[in-house]
Amino acid sequence: MATTVGAQTALHRLQALGQSVWLDSISRDLIHSGALQRLVDQGLLGMTSNPTIFEKAITAGADYDDLLRQEAHAGKSPSEIFEALAVRDIQEAADVLRPLYDRLDGEDGYVSLEVSPHLAGDTEGTIAEAERLWKAVDRPNVMIKIPGTEAGLPAIAATLAKGINVNVTLLFDVDRYAAVTGAYLEGLERYARSGGAHPLRRIASVASFFVSRVDTLVDGLLEEKSEGKSLMGLAAVANAKRAYGIFNRVFGGERFAPLKADGARVQRVLWASTSTKNPAYPDLKYVDSLIGPHTVNTVPQPTLEAILDHVVITEALSEGMGEAEAQLEALKRAGIDMHAVGVKLEADGVALFAKSYDDLLAAIEKKASAVA
């Protein structure tokens, strides 16, 4: 949807309510064509990436062919070629977003780069790769994505303790989300004790809580139950609202208070997987219902266009918290174990991202051979 530079858009109005919209996409064309800057002018406040996104960007068209040829002639492996291309894209996107980061004093203007999904069960490997990628990109407005797996929790704390921004990804279960907030506080506390070179407010983090996939799985389970029809489409938003309740308790609590006094930022909740998977549901089901302070919604391009066109802007997230708990109780009575749902979705998510990463490397090897 075309918007005049300087005009107030839905993205600006969401920002006024405390929610930032980030784009879940990255490509050279998006950056070099000026499209990213135009989206920033419309109120976009950040970007995220993952192996699936990079695979689409690198293998579609010829935008990366010259770079692929150079890296292939240099004798680099597919993983080394991917990292070289990804780091360059992340750097260029971060440079476009840097004026935003500076103007908002580090509140927004971030782009995220993910550690290898094959490290989801390797704490020390994750810490080492997060630090290496942080140094390779060398931009203050970058977040390193670390999965919120059990092995990821100590890696998250250790990475934050080094003063590195972290986007915690693949969160589905509210108990795991609560543990992630604990890892965030631990990381900040360790950084403060170490006398880090930068003030606490220079460390930023988001916790990426996935939404639509919850309904996809739970709705499938409910189809097998006699009372299931009336509960379909309720689990994901109710689960997200329960997580937001934890956010409010943790960051309004005693442990965070001294960190806040020293200038620390809250770890914002980032709603991920918010495009509607079920065509029977409204296209902005997971946007309209999750608007609230200290949150981010990361969306693909079609959802971003829908937001600009017809989002319903009300602070809906804090409304109906009691109703959300009642819905979760009804799901429990119907035999839906939300913790088990979260465990399965985490395992599926790790496997899916690992497959995307392997597919990406295979595609790079094939295309590098072709262009070289």
Sequence and secondary structure as in RCSB ss.txt:
>XXXX:A:sequence
MATTVGAQTALHRLQALGQSVWLDSISRDLIHSGALQRLVDQGLLGMTSNPTIFEKAITAGADYDDLLRQEAHAG
KSPSEIFEALAVRDIQEAADVLRPLYDRLDGEDGYVSLEVSPHLAGDTEGTIAEAERLWKAVDRPNVMIKIPGTE
AGLPAIAATLAKGINVNVTLLFDVDRYAAVTGAYLEGLERYARSGGAHPLRRIASVASFFVSRVDTLVDGLLEEK
SEGKSLMGLAAVANAKRAYGIFNRVFGGERFAPLKADGARVQRVLWASTSTKNPAYPDLKYVDSLIGPHTVNTVP
QPTLEAILDHVVITEALSEGMGEAEAQLEALKRAGIDMHAVGVKLEADGVALFAKSYDDLLAAIEKKASAVA
>XXXX:A:secstr
    TTS  HHHHHHHTTEEEEEE   HHHHHTSHHHHHHHTT  EEE  HHHHHHHHHSSSTTHHHHHHHHHTT
  HHHHHHHHHHHHHHHHHHHHHHHHHHTTTSS EEEEE  GGGTT HHHHHHHHHHHHHHH  TTEEEEEE ST
THHHHHHHHHHTT  EEEEEE  HHHHHHHHHHHHHHHHHHHHTT SS GGG  EEEEEE HHHHHHHHHHHTTS
TTGGGGTT HHHHHHHHHHHHHHHHHTSTTHHHHHHTT    EEEEES S  STTS TTHHHHTT  TTEEEEE 
HHHHHHHHHH   S  TTTTHHHHHHHHHHHHHTT  HHHHHHHHHHHHHHHHHHHHHHHHHHHHHHHHHH 
